[in-house]
Amino acid sequence: MELSVRAGPGVEKAAEQVVESACDLADLAGPDGWSTAAAEDVLDAIDTLTETLGGARAAPAASTSRSMPSTTVARRPGAMT
C-alpha cells in the first residue's frame, strides 16, 4: 500500500512545524549548546517520529530502521559528553 496523496487533517502542517522547529533548534544550539536533558528530548522525538513513520506501510524501511539504532547509540553512557 502506498502513502495517500492527502494526509489526515493537520498532519502536513504539523510535519512542516516539526521541520521548522528542528532547524530553529539546530541554529539555536549549535555544536556546543546542548545539555543532556535537551539531547534526550530530541532523541525521544526522533524515536517517536521513527515509530510513527514505521507504521506507514510505504515508509522506506531502510530509513526508519537506521534511526532507532542511532538514537540507542547516542544514549549510551559517555556518548553525550
Secondary structure, DSSP 8 states (H G I E B T S, - for coil): ----SS-STTHHHHHHHHHHHHHHHHHHHTTT---HHHHHHHHHHHHHHHHHHHHSTTS-HHHHHHHHHHHHHHTSTTTT-
